[in-house]
C-alpha cells in the first residue's frame, strides 16, 4: 500500500482534461504508487485505460 493521497482541483468534469491533470499529478510518483489507483465511478474517469 503506497498511502499517498493526491487531491486535485479540476474545474472541468470532462474526461480529457481530468485525465490530463491526473497524468501530470502522477508522473513524478514511483511506479509502485501508481499500480493501485482508485477512482470513483464518475463519467469523467471513462478514459482511465489511457492512463
PyMOL Python script that loads the backbone (N, CA, C, O; Angstrom):
from pymol import cmd

cmd.read_pdbstr("""\
ATOM      1  N   UNK A   1       0.836  -1.167   0.000  1.00  0.00           N
ATOM      2  CA  UNK A   1       0.000   0.000   0.000  1.00  0.00           C
ATOM      3  C   UNK A   1       0.892   1.245   0.000  1.00  0.00           C
ATOM      4  O   UNK A   1       1.789   1.368   0.834  1.00  0.00           O
ATOM      5  N   UNK A   2       0.651   2.139  -0.908  1.00  0.00           N
ATOM      6  CA  UNK A   2       1.505   3.320  -1.020  1.00  0.00           C
ATOM      7  C   UNK A   2       1.144   4.405  -0.012  1.00  0.00           C
ATOM      8  O   UNK A   2       2.017   5.158   0.419  1.00  0.00           O
ATOM      9  N   UNK A   3      -0.111   4.497   0.365  1.00  0.00           N
ATOM     10  CA  UNK A   3      -0.603   5.501   1.318  1.00  0.00           C
ATOM     11  C   UNK A   3      -0.336   6.924   0.859  1.00  0.00           C
ATOM     12  O   UNK A   3      -0.025   7.795   1.671  1.00  0.00           O
ATOM     13  N   UNK A   4      -0.453   7.157  -0.413  1.00  0.00           N
ATOM     14  CA  UNK A   4      -0.300   8.503  -0.970  1.00  0.00           C
ATOM     15  C   UNK A   4      -1.677   8.994  -1.387  1.00  0.00           C
ATOM     16  O   UNK A   4      -2.428   8.272  -2.041  1.00  0.00           O
ATOM     17  N   UNK A   5      -2.003  10.210  -1.011  1.00  0.00           N
ATOM     18  CA  UNK A   5      -3.262  10.810  -1.418  1.00  0.00           C
ATOM     19  C   UNK A   5      -2.955  12.072  -2.204  1.00  0.00           C
ATOM     20  O   UNK A   5      -2.238  12.951  -1.726  1.00  0.00           O
ATOM     21  N   UNK A   6      -3.494  12.157  -3.403  1.00  0.00           N
ATOM     22  CA  UNK A   6      -3.358  13.353  -4.221  1.00  0.00           C
ATOM     23  C   UNK A   6      -4.745  13.947  -4.398  1.00  0.00           C
ATOM     24  O   UNK A   6      -5.668  13.265  -4.844  1.00  0.00           O
ATOM     25  N   UNK A   7      -4.886  15.200  -4.054  1.00  0.00           N
ATOM     26  CA  UNK A   7      -6.158  15.882  -4.220  1.00  0.00           C
ATOM     27  C   UNK A   7      -5.978  16.934  -5.294  1.00  0.00           C
ATOM     28  O   UNK A   7      -5.113  17.804  -5.192  1.00  0.00           O
ATOM     29  N   UNK A   8      -6.802  16.846  -6.323  1.00  0.00           N
ATOM     30  CA  UNK A   8      -6.702  17.770  -7.449  1.00  0.00           C
ATOM     31  C   UNK A   8      -7.980  18.579  -7.569  1.00  0.00           C
ATOM     32  O   UNK A   8      -9.080  18.053  -7.398  1.00  0.00           O
ATOM     33  N   UNK A   9      -7.830  19.843  -7.859  1.00  0.00           N
ATOM     34  CA  UNK A   9      -8.980  20.691  -8.152  1.00  0.00           C
ATOM     35  C   UNK A   9      -8.986  20.912  -9.651  1.00  0.00           C
ATOM     36  O   UNK A   9      -8.114  21.587 -10.198  1.00  0.00           O
ATOM     37  N   UNK A  10      -9.971  20.339 -10.301  1.00  0.00           N
ATOM     38  CA  UNK A  10     -10.073  20.404 -11.755  1.00  0.00           C
ATOM     39  C   UNK A  10     -11.416  21.039 -12.093  1.00  0.00           C
ATOM     40  O   UNK A  10     -12.466  20.474 -11.786  1.00  0.00           O
ATOM     41  N   UNK A  11     -11.389  22.210 -12.722  1.00  0.00           N
ATOM     42  CA  UNK A  11     -12.639  22.925 -12.981  1.00  0.00           C
ATOM     43  C   UNK A  11     -13.568  22.222 -13.976  1.00  0.00           C
ATOM     44  O   UNK A  11     -14.783  22.417 -13.934  1.00  0.00           O
ATOM     45  N   UNK A  12     -13.009  21.419 -14.856  1.00  0.00           N
ATOM     46  CA  UNK A  12     -13.816  20.736 -15.863  1.00  0.00           C
ATOM     47  C   UNK A  12     -14.131  19.322 -15.410  1.00  0.00           C
ATOM     48  O   UNK A  12     -13.314  18.693 -14.737  1.00  0.00           O
ATOM     49  N   UNK A  13     -15.288  18.819 -15.763  1.00  0.00           N
ATOM     50  CA  UNK A  13     -15.632  17.429 -15.457  1.00  0.00           C
ATOM     51  C   UNK A  13     -15.620  16.572 -16.719  1.00  0.00           C
ATOM     52  O   UNK A  13     -16.182  15.477 -16.744  1.00  0.00           O
ATOM     53  N   UNK A  14     -14.980  17.077 -17.754  1.00  0.00           N
ATOM     54  CA  UNK A  14     -14.852  16.325 -18.997  1.00  0.00           C
ATOM     55  C   UNK A  14     -13.675  15.359 -18.871  1.00  0.00           C
ATOM     56  O   UNK A  14     -12.704  15.652 -18.174  1.00  0.00           O
ATOM     57  N   UNK A  15     -13.757  14.228 -19.531  1.00  0.00           N
ATOM     58  CA  UNK A  15     -12.771  13.167 -19.369  1.00  0.00           C
ATOM     59  C   UNK A  15     -11.358  13.588 -19.776  1.00  0.00           C
ATOM     60  O   UNK A  15     -10.404  13.276 -19.064  1.00  0.00           O
ATOM     61  N   UNK A  16     -11.203  14.272 -20.880  1.00  0.00           N
ATOM     62  CA  UNK A  16      -9.866  14.598 -21.377  1.00  0.00           C
ATOM     63  C   UNK A  16      -9.093  15.522 -20.429  1.00  0.00           C
ATOM     64  O   UNK A  16      -7.948  15.217 -20.096  1.00  0.00           O
ATOM     65  N   UNK A  17      -9.680  16.644 -19.981  1.00  0.00           N
ATOM     66  CA  UNK A  17      -8.946  17.491 -19.034  1.00  0.00           C
ATOM     67  C   UNK A  17      -8.667  16.808 -17.695  1.00  0.00           C
ATOM     68  O   UNK A  17      -7.616  17.019 -17.091  1.00  0.00           O
ATOM     69  N   UNK A  18      -9.603  15.997 -17.243  1.00  0.00           N
ATOM     70  CA  UNK A  18      -9.414  15.291 -15.977  1.00  0.00           C
ATOM     71  C   UNK A  18      -8.238  14.327 -16.085  1.00  0.00           C
ATOM     72  O   UNK A  18      -7.373  14.315 -15.210  1.00  0.00           O
ATOM     73  N   UNK A  19      -8.189  13.527 -17.131  1.00  0.00           N
ATOM     74  CA  UNK A  19      -7.092  12.585 -17.312  1.00  0.00           C
ATOM     75  C   UNK A  19      -5.761  13.312 -17.485  1.00  0.00           C
ATOM     76  O   UNK A  19      -4.734  12.843 -16.995  1.00  0.00           O
ATOM     77  N   UNK A  20      -5.768  14.442 -18.170  1.00  0.00           N
ATOM     78  CA  UNK A  20      -4.549  15.223 -18.337  1.00  0.00           C
ATOM     79  C   UNK A  20      -3.995  15.693 -17.002  1.00  0.00           C
ATOM     80  O   UNK A  20      -2.789  15.620 -16.764  1.00  0.00           O
ATOM     81  N   UNK A  21      -4.869  16.174 -16.137  1.00  0.00           N
ATOM     82  CA  UNK A  21      -4.438  16.636 -14.819  1.00  0.00           C
ATOM     83  C   UNK A  21      -3.958  15.479 -13.951  1.00  0.00           C
ATOM     84  O   UNK A  21      -2.986  15.620 -13.209  1.00  0.00           O
ATOM     85  N   UNK A  22      -4.629  14.346 -14.041  1.00  0.00           N
ATOM     86  CA  UNK A  22      -4.190  13.176 -13.274  1.00  0.00           C
ATOM     87  C   UNK A  22      -2.823  12.713 -13.756  1.00  0.00           C
ATOM     88  O   UNK A  22      -1.963  12.372 -12.943  1.00  0.00           O
ATOM     89  N   UNK A  23      -2.614  12.696 -15.067  1.00  0.00           N
ATOM     90  CA  UNK A  23      -1.311  12.288 -15.610  1.00  0.00           C
ATOM     91  C   UNK A  23      -0.200  13.222 -15.137  1.00  0.00           C
ATOM     92  O   UNK A  23       0.887  12.765 -14.785  1.00  0.00           O
ATOM     93  N   UNK A  24      -0.469  14.526 -15.126  1.00  0.00           N
ATOM     94  CA  UNK A  24       0.539  15.473 -14.635  1.00  0.00           C
ATOM     95  C   UNK A  24       0.830  15.247 -13.151  1.00  0.00           C
ATOM     96  O   UNK A  24       1.974  15.377 -12.714  1.00  0.00           O
ATOM     97  N   UNK A  25      -0.188  14.914 -12.390  1.00  0.00           N
ATOM     98  CA  UNK A  25      -0.031  14.738 -10.947  1.00  0.00           C
ATOM     99  C   UNK A  25       0.754  13.478 -10.592  1.00  0.00           C
ATOM    100  O   UNK A  25       1.495  13.473  -9.609  1.00  0.00           O
ATOM    101  N   UNK A  26       0.604  12.407 -11.378  1.00  0.00           N
ATOM    102  CA  UNK A  26       1.266  11.153 -11.015  1.00  0.00           C
ATOM    103  C   UNK A  26       2.572  10.904 -11.756  1.00  0.00           C
ATOM    104  O   UNK A  26       3.252   9.917 -11.476  1.00  0.00           O
ATOM    105  N   UNK A  27       2.936  11.766 -12.686  1.00  0.00           N
ATOM    106  CA  UNK A  27       4.137  11.496 -13.493  1.00  0.00           C
ATOM    107  C   UNK A  27       5.408  11.425 -12.658  1.00  0.00           C
ATOM    108  O   UNK A  27       6.344  10.724 -13.043  1.00  0.00           O
ATOM    109  N   UNK A  28       5.474  12.115 -11.546  1.00  0.00           N
ATOM    110  CA  UNK A  28       6.670  12.095 -10.708  1.00  0.00           C
ATOM    111  C   UNK A  28       6.584  11.083  -9.563  1.00  0.00           C
ATOM    112  O   UNK A  28       7.512  10.964  -8.762  1.00  0.00           O
ATOM    113  N   UNK A  29       5.482  10.364  -9.491  1.00  0.00           N
ATOM    114  CA  UNK A  29       5.317   9.357  -8.443  1.00  0.00           C
ATOM    115  C   UNK A  29       6.004   8.060  -8.872  1.00  0.00           C
ATOM    116  O   UNK A  29       6.080   7.770 -10.066  1.00  0.00           O
ATOM    117  N   UNK A  30       6.499   7.285  -7.922  1.00  0.00           N
ATOM    118  CA  UNK A  30       7.092   5.994  -8.279  1.00  0.00           C
ATOM    119  C   UNK A  30       6.039   5.053  -8.864  1.00  0.00           C
ATOM    120  O   UNK A  30       4.858   5.144  -8.528  1.00  0.00           O
ATOM    121  N   UNK A  31       6.470   4.168  -9.726  1.00  0.00           N
ATOM    122  CA  UNK A  31       5.558   3.237 -10.388  1.00  0.00           C
ATOM    123  C   UNK A  31       4.729   2.444  -9.379  1.00  0.00           C
ATOM    124  O   UNK A  31       3.535   2.226  -9.585  1.00  0.00           O
ATOM    125  N   UNK A  32       5.354   2.022  -8.308  1.00  0.00           N
ATOM    126  CA  UNK A  32       4.657   1.224  -7.291  1.00  0.00           C
ATOM    127  C   UNK A  32       3.456   1.989  -6.738  1.00  0.00           C
ATOM    128  O   UNK A  32       2.419   1.388  -6.457  1.00  0.00           O
ATOM    129  N   UNK A  33       3.582   3.296  -6.580  1.00  0.00           N
ATOM    130  CA  UNK A  33       2.490   4.096  -6.042  1.00  0.00           C
ATOM    131  C   UNK A  33       1.337   4.224  -7.030  1.00  0.00           C
ATOM    132  O   UNK A  33       0.210   4.514  -6.626  1.00  0.00           O
ATOM    133  N   UNK A  34       1.597   4.016  -8.300  1.00  0.00           N
ATOM    134  CA  UNK A  34       0.562   4.185  -9.325  1.00  0.00           C
ATOM    135  C   UNK A  34      -0.111   2.879  -9.726  1.00  0.00           C
ATOM    136  O   UNK A  34      -1.018   2.891 -10.559  1.00  0.00           O
ATOM    137  N   UNK A  35       0.300   1.779  -9.167  1.00  0.00           N
ATOM    138  CA  UNK A  35      -0.276   0.489  -9.535  1.00  0.00           C
ATOM    139  C   UNK A  35      -1.671   0.276  -8.973  1.00  0.00           C
ATOM    140  O   UNK A  35      -2.432  -0.530  -9.508  1.00  0.00           O
ATOM    141  N   UNK A  36      -2.012   0.969  -7.926  1.00  0.00           N
ATOM    142  CA  UNK A  36      -3.300   0.707  -7.290  1.00  0.00           C
ATOM    143  C   UNK A  36      -4.123   1.988  -7.149  1.00  0.00           C
ATOM    144  O   UNK A  36      -4.619   2.296  -6.065  1.00  0.00           O
ATOM    145  N   UNK A  37      -4.264   2.719  -8.230  1.00  0.00           N
ATOM    146  CA  UNK A  37      -5.046   3.946  -8.200  1.00  0.00           C
ATOM    147  C   UNK A  37      -6.529   3.587  -8.096  1.00  0.00           C
ATOM    148  O   UNK A  37      -7.013   2.692  -8.788  1.00  0.00           O
ATOM    149  N   UNK A  38      -7.232   4.293  -7.229  1.00  0.00           N
ATOM    150  CA  UNK A  38      -8.656   4.067  -7.038  1.00  0.00           C
ATOM    151  C   UNK A  38      -9.419   5.314  -7.450  1.00  0.00           C
ATOM    152  O   UNK A  38      -9.110   6.418  -7.000  1.00  0.00           O
ATOM    153  N   UNK A  39     -10.410   5.137  -8.300  1.00  0.00           N
ATOM    154  CA  UNK A  39     -11.246   6.243  -8.760  1.00  0.00           C
ATOM    155  C   UNK A  39     -12.663   6.052  -8.251  1.00  0.00           C
ATOM    156  O   UNK A  39     -13.059   4.955  -7.856  1.00  0.00           O
ATOM    157  N   UNK A  40     -13.414   7.140  -8.270  1.00  0.00           N
ATOM    158  CA  UNK A  40     -14.841   6.995  -8.013  1.00  0.00           C
ATOM    159  C   UNK A  40     -15.493   6.520  -9.321  1.00  0.00           C
ATOM    160  O   UNK A  40     -14.783   6.175 -10.265  1.00  0.00           O
ATOM    161  N   UNK A  41     -16.778   6.498  -9.389  1.00  0.00           N
ATOM    162  CA  UNK A  41     -17.444   5.958 -10.574  1.00  0.00           C
ATOM    163  C   UNK A  41     -18.009   7.044 -11.472  1.00  0.00           C
ATOM    164  O   UNK A  41     -18.991   6.814 -12.179  1.00  0.00           O
ATOM    165  N   UNK A  42     -17.406   8.218 -11.452  1.00  0.00           N
ATOM    166  CA  UNK A  42     -17.881   9.326 -12.275  1.00  0.00           C
ATOM    167  C   UNK A  42     -17.582   9.126 -13.754  1.00  0.00           C
ATOM    168  O   UNK A  42     -16.666   8.387 -14.118  1.00  0.00           O
ATOM    169  N   UNK A  43     -18.353   9.782 -14.592  1.00  0.00           N
ATOM    170  CA  UNK A  43     -18.161   9.640 -16.038  1.00  0.00           C
ATOM    171  C   UNK A  43     -16.887  10.320 -16.525  1.00  0.00           C
ATOM    172  O   UNK A  43     -16.427  10.041 -17.632  1.00  0.00           O
ATOM    173  N   UNK A  44     -16.307  11.213 -15.713  1.00  0.00           N
ATOM    174  CA  UNK A  44     -15.072  11.862 -16.126  1.00  0.00           C
ATOM    175  C   UNK A  44     -13.877  10.912 -16.106  1.00  0.00           C
ATOM    176  O   UNK A  44     -12.807  11.248 -16.612  1.00  0.00           O
ATOM    177  N   UNK A  45     -14.054   9.745 -15.531  1.00  0.00           N
ATOM    178  CA  UNK A  45     -12.979   8.755 -15.445  1.00  0.00           C
ATOM    179  C   UNK A  45     -13.123   7.686 -16.532  1.00  0.00           C
ATOM    180  O   UNK A  45     -12.420   6.676 -16.502  1.00  0.00           O
ATOM    181  N   UNK A  46     -14.012   7.900 -17.474  1.00  0.00           N
ATOM    182  CA  UNK A  46     -14.292   6.909 -18.507  1.00  0.00           C
ATOM    183  C   UNK A  46     -13.051   6.543 -19.341  1.00  0.00           C
ATOM    184  O   UNK A  46     -12.969   5.431 -19.862  1.00  0.00           O
ATOM    185  N   UNK A  47     -12.109   7.445 -19.469  1.00  0.00           N
ATOM    186  CA  UNK A  47     -10.927   7.161 -20.290  1.00  0.00           C
ATOM    187  C   UNK A  47      -9.733   6.710 -19.456  1.00  0.00           C
ATOM    188  O   UNK A  47      -8.588   6.922 -19.855  1.00  0.00           O
ATOM    189  N   UNK A  48      -9.982   6.095 -18.314  1.00  0.00           N
ATOM    190  CA  UNK A  48      -8.899   5.643 -17.457  1.00  0.00           C
ATOM    191  C   UNK A  48      -7.942   4.645 -18.113  1.00  0.00           C
ATOM    192  O   UNK A  48      -6.770   4.622 -17.737  1.00  0.00           O
ATOM    193  N   UNK A  49      -8.376   3.818 -19.076  1.00  0.00           N
ATOM    194  CA  UNK A  49      -7.410   2.900 -19.687  1.00  0.00           C
ATOM    195  C   UNK A  49      -6.250   3.631 -20.381  1.00  0.00           C
ATOM    196  O   UNK A  49      -5.177   3.050 -20.549  1.00  0.00           O
ATOM    197  N   UNK A  50      -6.444   4.879 -20.781  1.00  0.00           N
ATOM    198  CA  UNK A  50      -5.366   5.636 -21.423  1.00  0.00           C
ATOM    199  C   UNK A  50      -4.348   6.132 -20.434  1.00  0.00           C
ATOM    200  O   UNK A  50      -3.271   6.591 -20.815  1.00  0.00           O
ATOM    201  N   UNK A  51      -4.681   6.043 -19.174  1.00  0.00           N
ATOM    202  CA  UNK A  51      -3.780   6.499 -18.131  1.00  0.00           C
ATOM    203  C   UNK A  51      -2.591   5.584 -18.054  1.00  0.00           C
ATOM    204  O   UNK A  51      -1.701   5.795 -17.230  1.00  0.00           O
TER     205      UNK A  51
END
""", "prot")
cmd.dss("prot")
cmd.show_as("cartoon", "prot")
cmd.util.cbc("prot")
cmd.orient("prot")
